[in-house]
Amino acid sequence: MAAMRALHSLLALLAPALAARPVAVAASSGDELQGRALAAWLAEIQPAPAELEWTAIPWRASFGSAVLEAEEQAQPVLLWAMNGHPLGCT
């Protein structure tokens, strides 16, 4: 439940940046991936800086060391755990 709340908070932070980002629509002339259209597609699929803010979070691979570090800094710990394949292919 706490993980869901943390994910909801993260999505709430990113929502304004995602909503403000324009969506490009390519023409269907058959040469969409050539010239400027290719540049437009590359610009569209590259993540915006606001979409990469989660990479600044100091993730830890070891829960035990994360708990010790969090206690020293009086910070919370988010434990992200899942069961199954990371892409949902079970």
N, C-alpha and C positions, 0 to 999 in steps of 0.2 A: 504494500500500500504506500509506503514512504517513497519507494522508487517511482511509482506512478505520479505522486505529487511532485517529485523532483523533475520528472520528464515534462509534466504539465507546465511547471514554472519555466523550464527552459524553452519550451515551445511558445509560451506567452511572451518571453523576451524576444524571440526571433520573429514572431508573427508580423510586427510592423515593417520590418526590413523586407520580409518576403512579400508582403502585400504591395509594397511600394515599388518593387522591381518589375519593370515592364516585361511583357511576354512577346517575343518576336514571332511572327507568323511568316513562314517562307512561302514563296510563290510555288505553284505546282507546274513549273515549265519543264521539268525533267533535268535541269542543270542546277538544282538547288545547292549542290555541294561543290560548286566551282566559283572561283572569283570572290566577290564580296559576300555572296550568300554563305560561303564556307566560313568567312570571318564572323558573320553574324551568328551562325550556329555555334562557333567556338565561344563567342562572347556570351551566348545564352547558357551554355552548359558549364562554364567556369563558375565556381561558387563565388558569391559576393563576399566581401570582408565580414559582413555581419553573420553570414552563414558559417564562418569558420571560427567564431568566437569560442566555441566549445573546445577547440584545440588548446586554448590558453589555460584550461583547467588542469591543475597538477595531478593527473591520474596516477594511481599507485597500483602495482600488480599484486602486492602482498597486503592482505587485509590486516594482519597483525602489526606490521610496521606503519600502516596508515593510521590505525587506531592510536598507536603510541605518539605519532607525530601530531595527530589531531588533538590529543589530550594536552600536549605541550603548548599548542597554539590556541587552545579553547575553541576549536572549530568542529563542526559536525562531519560525519563520515557518511557517504552514500555508498551502499553496497549494491552493486548491479549484478544480479545473478539470473541465470536463465537455464532452462532445461530444454535440450534438443539442439537441433542444427541452427547456427547463427542466421541463416537465411530462411528459416521456417520450413525447410525441406525435410520433413520427417516421414 
